[in-house]
Amino acid sequence: MISIIISALAFIVSALTAWLSLFHRGTIKMTQPTIFFLGPDGTSGPPKIFLRTLLFSTSKKGRILENMYIKLQRGESVQNFNIWVYGEKDTLARGSGLFVGKEGISCNHHFLLPKDGTKYIFLSGEHNLEVFGSLLGEKRPILLFAQKLYLSKEFADEINNEKSGVYFDWGPDSKSYHSHLDKNPNNSLSVFLKKGTL
């Protein structure tokens, strides 16, 4: 009787392992970003949102991330940042498909405004930031992460008038983001986009 039970349990474990390995598609998840940046793309470029995070798949086979974008809402105003660029400083690439395995991939993600003449100004107040991803084979994008960020009037004025940027650094003890101003943002991604290198 005991041997039958052991055999049955072994079969169940094998079947579950096979299902997880071969049939379970899983999804993609995102860790708490260690940093956010709101400000110009470079010293005088259009508005940009930057973050650093780890993306990982819940499936052993991994998933393909077709696209990412950010939806930023303040009050009743909503703006999508749909141009996605990812990678490290010397290996930036225009987002056009990224394989995400179960081990995960950690890198920088930059999001720019659509190239349709959209004008956007960062205003003071609470902003609801949502990160979405489109997975290959899925009809609708999935919500990867959501966070509320507060932008003070002083920092908002600096962003729009002095071409500065605001960083939000994650504090593990306080479980919140702490903002600080940077008056020398990184080089513009728009230059690379215009040259066609991204």
BELWO-V863844 format. One record per backbone hydrogen bond with DSSP energy under -1.0 kcal/mol. CO is the residue of the C=O (numbers start at 1). NH is the residue of the N-H. E is the energy in kcal/mol with one decimal. If there is no record, write none. Layout:
co=CO nh=NH e=E
co=CO nh=NH e=E
//
This chain:
co=1 nh=5 e=-2.0
co=2 nh=6 e=-2.5
co=3 nh=7 e=-2.3
co=4 nh=8 e=-2.4
co=5 nh=9 e=-2.5
co=6 nh=10 e=-2.4
co=7 nh=11 e=-2.2
co=8 nh=12 e=-2.3
co=9 nh=13 e=-2.5
co=10 nh=14 e=-2.3
co=11 nh=15 e=-2.7
co=12 nh=16 e=-2.6
co=13 nh=17 e=-2.4
co=14 nh=18 e=-2.4
co=15 nh=19 e=-2.2
co=16 nh=20 e=-2.5
co=17 nh=21 e=-2.1
co=18 nh=22 e=-2.9
co=19 nh=23 e=-1.6
co=19 nh=24 e=-2.7
co=27 nh=58 e=-2.6
co=29 nh=56 e=-2.2
co=34 nh=170 e=-2.2
co=35 nh=52 e=-1.3
co=36 nh=168 e=-2.8
co=37 nh=50 e=-2.1
co=38 nh=166 e=-3.0
co=39 nh=48 e=-3.2
co=40 nh=42 e=-1.3
co=46 nh=41 e=-2.2
co=48 nh=39 e=-1.8
co=49 nh=111 e=-2.8
co=50 nh=37 e=-2.2
co=51 nh=109 e=-2.9
co=52 nh=34 e=-1.4
co=53 nh=107 e=-1.6
co=54 nh=31 e=-2.2
co=55 nh=105 e=-2.7
co=56 nh=29 e=-3.0
co=63 nh=100 e=-3.1
co=64 nh=136 e=-2.4
co=65 nh=98 e=-2.2
co=67 nh=134 e=-2.8
co=69 nh=132 e=-2.9
co=70 nh=81 e=-3.1
co=71 nh=130 e=-2.3
co=72 nh=79 e=-2.4
co=73 nh=128 e=-3.3
co=74 nh=77 e=-2.2
co=77 nh=74 e=-2.6
co=79 nh=72 e=-3.0
co=81 nh=70 e=-1.9
co=83 nh=112 e=-2.4
co=84 nh=95 e=-3.5
co=85 nh=110 e=-3.6
co=86 nh=93 e=-2.6
co=88 nh=91 e=-1.2
co=93 nh=86 e=-2.5
co=98 nh=65 e=-3.2
co=100 nh=63 e=-2.3
co=101 nh=57 e=-1.8
co=105 nh=55 e=-2.4
co=107 nh=53 e=-1.5
co=108 nh=87 e=-1.9
co=109 nh=51 e=-2.3
co=110 nh=85 e=-2.6
co=111 nh=49 e=-2.4
co=112 nh=83 e=-2.0
co=114 nh=116 e=-1.6
co=125 nh=151 e=-2.6
co=127 nh=149 e=-2.8
co=128 nh=73 e=-2.3
co=129 nh=147 e=-2.6
co=130 nh=71 e=-2.7
co=131 nh=144 e=-3.0
co=131 nh=145 e=-1.4
co=132 nh=69 e=-1.9
co=133 nh=142 e=-3.0
co=134 nh=66 e=-2.7
co=134 nh=67 e=-1.2
co=135 nh=138 e=-2.1
co=142 nh=133 e=-2.3
co=145 nh=131 e=-3.0
co=147 nh=129 e=-3.2
co=149 nh=127 e=-3.3
co=151 nh=125 e=-2.9
co=152 nh=156 e=-2.5
co=153 nh=157 e=-2.6
co=154 nh=158 e=-1.8
co=155 nh=159 e=-2.4
co=156 nh=160 e=-2.0
co=157 nh=161 e=-2.4
co=158 nh=162 e=-1.8
co=158 nh=164 e=-1.3
co=165 nh=182 e=-3.4
co=166 nh=38 e=-2.5
co=167 nh=180 e=-2.1
co=168 nh=36 e=-1.9
co=169 nh=178 e=-2.8
co=171 nh=175 e=-1.9
co=171 nh=176 e=-1.1
co=176 nh=171 e=-2.9
co=178 nh=169 e=-2.7
co=180 nh=167 e=-2.8
co=182 nh=165 e=-3.1
co=189 nh=193 e=-2.2
co=190 nh=194 e=-2.4
co=191 nh=195 e=-1.7
co=192 nh=197 e=-2.0
//
